[in-house]
């Protein structure tokens, strides 16, 4: 395990150990799969992982104007993994779909006729995805593990590749980039890495709350004078936290540790599931507002506000009709 430029490089065994001890306050619902397209295998020189990762970050920050590298993890042709953006922050990878997501960028151009994925990288992608699904209690299906190709580039609407879409993660990624390719070729491999493929959702959560401060310290007792938790980073704006206990204006956000945040810097949210086959997203609370994408049946959302039978999703100006939601 080596660290340089703020990134840590690990093999899959090291990553497994690292992830098992990692504590993440942010609630994760989806795992995104991408390919870098550029850089590709031609740019990989077997010892330039950090330089490639830094170049991607520089492009994201300088050219795109983002605060950090877009992805949380990057896999390389030799099977190694580099960390990227903090898991406490949403990625910058799919328009309108980044809240509650983890982004994996896989180095290579996996369109047909381009880079042939190495066995080492293939094994790492499968294992990495499985470990993240298990870590965050996500059943292995095409709602929770998604490809960039399935979402419209401009609106983020899920159209399963039938409109203005990238080919990402590649037309030859595990046999193709379509939903059917994922279901037939990729997800079974991920499921096989997990002892129980359909991992149940955690049931002992009291409620959910979204962070409204830019950063929110996590403390070891429910007061502002005790020490900050040493084994986890502060929660960040827009992160949805799981609340297991309330005490004197504080929320315990760990099921097993005394990790607390001040409730005054959060707002309660409700977890919901889309019941319509396709649910349009609007820019405001009403059907007269412009469309801003859509969600598909079975997708899980966090609702921060309700107004005239319309629900605002997360901290975004994305609204959906309550009539097509089922609340947990």
DRENSEGU-613909 format. One line per 2 residues: number of its first residue (from 1); their letters; for each residue x, y, z of C-alpha. Coordinates in steps of 0.5 Angstrom, whole numbers. Example, Ala and Ser with C-alpha at 12.3 -4.5 7.8 and 13.67 -1.06 7.14 Angstrom:
1	AS	25/-9/16  27/-2/14
***
This chain:
1	XX	0/0/0  3/7/-2
3	XX	1/14/-2  3/19/-7
5	XX	-1/26/-9  -6/24/-4
7	XX	-8/18/-7  -7/11/-4
9	XX	-5/5/-9  -7/-2/-6
11	XX	-8/-9/-9  -15/-12/-8
13	XX	-13/-16/-2  -10/-9/1
15	XX	-17/-6/-1  -21/-11/2
17	XX	-18/-10/9  -18/-3/8
19	XX	-25/-2/6  -27/-7/12
21	XX	-24/-2/17  -27/4/14
23	XX	-33/8/17  -37/12/12
25	XX	-43/17/15  -46/18/8
27	XX	-51/13/6  -50/10/-1
29	XX	-55/7/-6  -52/6/-12
31	XX	-45/4/-15  -43/7/-22
33	XX	-38/3/-27  -34/8/-32
35	XX	-29/7/-37  -24/13/-37
37	XX	-23/12/-45  -17/17/-45
39	XX	-13/15/-41  -13/8/-44
41	XX	-8/2/-44  -3/6/-49
43	XX	-2/11/-43  -1/6/-38
45	XX	7/4/-37  6/-1/-31
47	XX	9/4/-26  6/11/-27
49	XX	-1/10/-23  0/16/-19
51	XX	2/20/-25  -4/18/-29
53	XX	-9/19/-23  -6/26/-22
55	XX	-7/28/-29  -14/26/-29
57	XX	-15/30/-22  -12/36/-26
59	XX	-16/36/-32  -22/35/-27
61	XX	-20/41/-23  -17/46/-28
63	XX	-21/44/-34  -28/42/-31
65	XX	-28/47/-25  -29/41/-20
67	XX	-27/41/-13  -23/35/-14
69	XX	-22/29/-18  -29/26/-20
71	XX	-29/19/-18  -28/15/-12
73	XX	-24/9/-14  -20/8/-20
75	XX	-18/1/-23  -11/0/-27
77	XX	-9/-6/-32  -5/-9/-27
79	XX	-11/-10/-22  -9/-5/-17
81	XX	-14/1/-14  -12/8/-13
83	XX	-17/12/-8  -19/18/-11
85	XX	-25/23/-8  -27/22/-1
87	XX	-33/17/0  -36/22/4
89	XX	-37/27/-2  -42/25/-8
91	XX	-38/24/-14  -38/28/-21
93	XX	-39/23/-26  -47/22/-28
95	XX	-51/28/-29  -57/28/-24
97	XX	-55/21/-21  -49/23/-16
99	XX	-52/24/-10  -52/17/-6
101	XX	-47/14/-11  -40/11/-11
103	XX	-36/12/-18  -31/7/-20
105	XX	-27/9/-26  -24/3/-30
107	XX	-17/5/-34  -18/3/-41
109	XX	-22/4/-47  -27/-2/-47
111	XX	-31/0/-54  -31/-6/-59
113	XX	-24/-6/-62  -20/-2/-57
115	XX	-17/-4/-51  -18/-12/-49
117	XX	-19/-12/-41  -13/-16/-37
119	XX	-15/-21/-33  -12/-18/-27
121	XX	-17/-12/-28  -23/-16/-30
123	XX	-22/-19/-23  -21/-13/-19
125	XX	-27/-10/-22  -31/-16/-20
127	XX	-29/-16/-13  -29/-8/-12
129	XX	-36/-8/-14  -38/-14/-10
131	XX	-34/-11/-4  -38/-4/-4
133	XX	-45/-8/-5  -43/-12/1
135	XX	-40/-6/5  -46/-1/4
137	XX	-52/-7/4  -54/-6/-3
139	XX	-57/-12/-7  -53/-14/-13
141	XX	-58/-11/-19  -59/-6/-25
143	XX	-62/-1/-20  -56/-1/-15
145	XX	-50/-3/-20  -51/2/-26
147	XX	-47/4/-32  -46/11/-35
149	XX	-49/9/-42  -56/8/-39
151	XX	-57/16/-37  -58/22/-42
153	XX	-52/26/-42  -55/33/-41
155	XX	-61/31/-37  -59/25/-33
157	XX	-65/21/-35  -65/14/-35
159	XX	-66/12/-42  -62/5/-42
161	XX	-58/8/-48  -63/10/-53
163	XX	-62/17/-53  -56/22/-52
165	XX	-51/17/-49  -44/16/-48
167	XX	-42/9/-49  -38/9/-42
169	XX	-36/4/-39  -35/1/-46
171	XX	-39/-3/-52  -35/-9/-50
173	XX	-35/-8/-42  -36/-15/-40
175	XX	-39/-17/-46  -43/-10/-47
177	XX	-46/-4/-44  -53/-5/-45
179	XX	-57/-7/-39  -58/-14/-41
181	XX	-51/-15/-42  -50/-12/-35
183	XX	-55/-17/-32  -53/-23/-36
185	XX	-45/-22/-36  -43/-18/-30
187	XX	-48/-18/-24  -47/-26/-24
189	XX	-40/-25/-23  -41/-20/-18
191	XX	-46/-24/-14  -41/-30/-14
193	XX	-36/-26/-10  -42/-25/-4
195	XX	-44/-30/0  -51/-28/0
197	XX	-52/-24/-7  -58/-21/-5
199	XX	-56/-17/1  -61/-14/6
201	XX	-62/-7/7  -60/-5/14
203	XX	-67/-5/18  -65/-2/25
205	XX	-64/5/22  -68/10/26
207	XX	-69/15/21  -65/19/16
209	XX	-62/26/16  -58/30/11
211	XX	-53/35/13  -54/42/11
213	XX	-47/45/14  -41/45/9
215	XX	-38/40/14  -40/37/20
217	XX	-36/34/26  -37/27/28
219	XX	-36/27/36  -35/21/41
221	XX	-40/23/45  -47/27/44
223	XX	-44/34/46  -39/39/43
225	XX	-34/39/48  -32/31/47
227	XX	-26/29/42  -28/28/35
229	XX	-28/21/32  -21/19/30
231	XX	-23/14/25  -27/18/20
233	XX	-28/24/16  -33/30/18
235	XX	-39/29/14  -40/34/8
237	XX	-46/38/5  -52/34/2
239	XX	-49/27/5  -55/23/8
241	XX	-54/20/15  -57/14/18
243	XX	-59/16/25  -59/10/30
245	XX	-61/14/36  -63/21/39
247	XX	-60/24/45  -61/32/47
249	XX	-60/34/40  -55/30/38
251	XX	-56/24/33  -52/17/33
253	XX	-50/15/26  -46/9/27
255	XX	-50/2/29  -44/0/33
257	XX	-40/6/35  -41/12/39
259	XX	-40/17/33  -45/23/34
261	XX	-47/29/30  -51/35/32
263	XX	-58/35/30  -58/42/28
265	XX	-54/42/22  -58/37/19
267	XX	-65/36/16  -70/30/17
269	XX	-71/26/10  -75/20/8
271	XX	-73/14/4  -78/12/-2
273	XX	-78/8/-7  -81/9/-14
275	XX	-87/5/-16  -88/8/-23
277	XX	-85/5/-29  -82/11/-31
279	XX	-82/17/-26  -81/24/-29
281	XX	-77/29/-25  -79/37/-25
283	XX	-75/43/-24  -80/45/-19
285	XX	-86/42/-15  -91/41/-21
287	XX	-92/38/-28  -92/45/-31
289	XX	-84/46/-29  -79/43/-34
291	XX	-77/36/-34  -70/35/-31
293	XX	-69/27/-32  -73/21/-30
295	XX	-73/15/-25  -74/8/-26
297	XX	-79/3/-22  -75/1/-16
299	XX	-70/6/-15  -69/9/-8
301	XX	-69/16/-7  -69/21/-1
303	XX	-74/26/0  -72/32/3
305	XX	-78/37/3  -86/36/1
307	XX	-90/41/-2  -97/40/-6
309	XX	-96/33/-7  -89/34/-10
311	XX	-83/31/-7  -76/35/-7
313	XX	-70/29/-8  -64/30/-4
315	XX	-61/38/-4  -62/38/-11
317	XX	-68/42/-15  -71/36/-17
319	XX	-78/34/-16  -82/28/-17
321	XX	-90/27/-16  -91/23/-9
323	XX	-97/19/-12  -91/15/-15
325	XX	-87/14/-9  -87/8/-3
327	XX	-84/11/3  -81/6/8
***
